Amino acid sequence: MNLDLRTMMVMIAVLSFLFSILLAVASLHARGVQGLRHWALASFCISLGSSIALPNLHAGQGWPVVAGAALLAAGSTTQLAGIQAFKGEACHIRWMIAVVVAVGFFSYWFSLVHINIQFRAIANSLVFGAINFTCARALLIRLPTPERTAHWLTGASFAVLSLIYASRAIAIYSAPPGTYTLFSPMLINPVMFLAGSVIQLFLTFGFILMVNYRMASQLENLATTDALTGAWNRRSLELELQRMLARSQRRQEPMSVVMLDVDHFKLINDSHGHRAGDEVLRQLTARARLEIRRDDYLARYGGEEFCLLLPGTTELDAHQLAERLRRIQAEQTVDWRGTPINSSISIGIASSEHTGLNGDALLEAADAALYRAKQTGRNRAETFSQFRISPA
Ligand SMILES: Nc1nc2c(ncn2[C@@H]2O[C@H](COP(=O)(O)OP(=O)(O)OP(=O)(O)O)[C@@H](O)[C@H]2O)c(=O)[nH]1
């Protein structure tokens, strides 16, 4: 293959430098997402490492080669640190330093003490292959659903790079002893340099795509969930209600709506403070989450009022769940800075068995039943059907 290694090395240096600027600029606009700054720094190290090693590339010896290899290792390990930061995991800085020192040491030893370019190339290929494999593994296992595609692209690029390094180690190991240099007529070297520059491009796009997906999902979260409790918000509830009604219609099954409201919540706020009130709402959400099924839907309807959508659930079953929630809330206290806070909830239940599969009718009926629970003493669960049959 007639590819000039020096030209490709220049290409890697220039492209990596441009990528470092691109990633640094992107990091200014994605402050809530970790990792971009690591990746910008990594690209800069790769660019600097390639530039420093460039003048001595042909001889393959001397301090510039040692410094270049150590910088390339620093770049690779910083890419891994970026992935760990992006995933919110701890970064193992000692391992990173150990890898950079090991690469620097191999390069020093085999370039300046016992000159053996073949051994140096095998050792470094194995280390770089291992780092890239670790990056691929970190990206490809336990893929988060909204970022799946971006993780795939980046993880696959790292996996290809690690395969190329492994093949290079094998190819160099198989070469007759003492014959190998970077410019030996072996296909693997131009392949590695070409893939190196192309894959840096893929990695940069992959990182930016990962950040893009993360920000899009954060925005969607902000738009669909309640910041205080993490429950769905009212807007999402209304959309989900329509979807659930259509599904219930198709399957010819009932669905129920349950409205919950904390009793005398104003008093809790007034006695213990607004933050204590917030904690009561958070714990109520957490408890309710533990009791409901996977396909049930819990939303904060407003203030201290919550709404549960229960697909495939009859009024009787919804009432049993409501009673369970009511009992748990009445029995458990919230510990607020050493002071126990007791609270109770009133609950209104409505089922499509009595209102038909109509969203507004279901919500209104559950609300009316909740009103009745409040009127008849609070800490109660009332069903709409009961109250229609025997109005107060
Ligand atoms: N801490 C806190 N309080 C909130 C929040 N949203 C609404 N509130 C308060 O909830 C209280 C609701 O009071 P009311 O509507 O009078 O109801 P209540 O005191 O629970 O009385 P009943 O519902 O009749 O039992 C108001 O004081 C609101 O300020 C919130 O996010 N956090």
The ligand as an SDF file (V2000), in Angstrom:
LIG
                    3D

 32 34  0  0  0  0  0  0  0  0999 V2000
  -43.8620   22.3820   50.4780 N   0  0  0  0  0  0  0  0  0  0  0  0
  -44.6200   22.5230   49.3870 C   0  0  0  0  0  0  0  0  0  0  0  0
  -45.8650   23.0130   49.5070 N   0  0  0  0  0  0  0  0  0  0  0  0
  -46.6290   23.1230   48.4110 C   0  0  0  0  0  0  0  0  0  0  0  0
  -46.1580   22.7330   47.1610 C   0  0  0  0  0  0  0  0  0  0  0  0
  -47.1450   22.9510   46.2370 N   0  0  0  0  0  0  0  0  0  0  0  0
  -48.1930   23.4530   46.9380 C   0  0  0  0  0  0  0  0  0  0  0  0
  -47.8980   23.5600   48.2360 N   0  0  0  0  0  0  0  0  0  0  0  0
  -48.6980   24.0440   49.3440 C   0  0  0  0  0  0  0  0  0  0  0  0
  -49.7360   23.1170   49.6100 O   0  0  0  0  0  0  0  0  0  0  0  0
  -50.7240   23.7880   50.3570 C   0  0  0  0  0  0  0  0  0  0  0  0
  -52.0740   23.2760   49.9290 C   0  0  0  0  0  0  0  0  0  0  0  0
  -53.0080   23.8100   50.8180 O   0  0  0  0  0  0  0  0  0  0  0  0
  -54.5710   23.6220   50.6800 P   0  0  0  0  0  0  0  0  0  0  0  0
  -54.9510   23.6460   49.2370 O   0  0  0  0  0  0  0  0  0  0  0  0
  -55.2250   24.5990   51.5960 O   0  0  0  0  0  0  0  0  0  0  0  0
  -54.8380   22.1710   51.1480 O   0  0  0  0  0  0  0  0  0  0  0  0
  -54.5530   21.4230   52.5060 P   0  0  0  0  0  0  0  0  0  0  0  0
  -53.9430   22.2920   53.5390 O   0  0  0  0  0  0  0  0  0  0  0  0
  -53.7920   20.1810   52.1780 O   0  0  0  0  0  0  0  0  0  0  0  0
  -55.9870   21.0320   52.9840 O   0  0  0  0  0  0  0  0  0  0  0  0
  -56.8830   19.8480   52.4580 P   0  0  0  0  0  0  0  0  0  0  0  0
  -56.4360   19.4800   51.0750 O   0  0  0  0  0  0  0  0  0  0  0  0
  -58.2750   20.3920   52.4880 O   0  0  0  0  0  0  0  0  0  0  0  0
  -56.6990   18.7300   53.3990 O   0  0  0  0  0  0  0  0  0  0  0  0
  -50.5400   25.2920   50.0940 C   0  0  0  0  0  0  0  0  0  0  0  0
  -50.0980   25.9030   51.2970 O   0  0  0  0  0  0  0  0  0  0  0  0
  -49.4440   25.3410   49.0480 C   0  0  0  0  0  0  0  0  0  0  0  0
  -48.5720   26.4320   49.2420 O   0  0  0  0  0  0  0  0  0  0  0  0
  -44.8200   22.2290   47.0560 C   0  0  0  0  0  0  0  0  0  0  0  0
  -44.3090   21.8740   46.0010 O   0  0  0  0  0  0  0  0  0  0  0  0
  -44.1090   22.1340   48.1950 N   0  0  0  0  0  0  0  0  0  0  0  0
  1  2  1  0
  2  3  2  0
  2 32  1  0
  3  4  1  0
  4  5  2  0
  4  8  1  0
  5  6  1  0
  5 30  1  0
  6  7  2  0
  7  8  1  0
  8  9  1  0
  9 10  1  0
  9 28  1  0
 10 11  1  0
 11 12  1  0
 11 26  1  0
 12 13  1  0
 13 14  1  0
 14 15  2  0
 14 16  1  0
 14 17  1  0
 17 18  1  0
 18 19  2  0
 18 20  1  0
 18 21  1  0
 21 22  1  0
 22 23  2  0
 22 24  1  0
 22 25  1  0
 26 27  1  0
 26 28  1  0
 28 29  1  0
 30 31  2  0
 30 32  1  0
M  END
$$$$
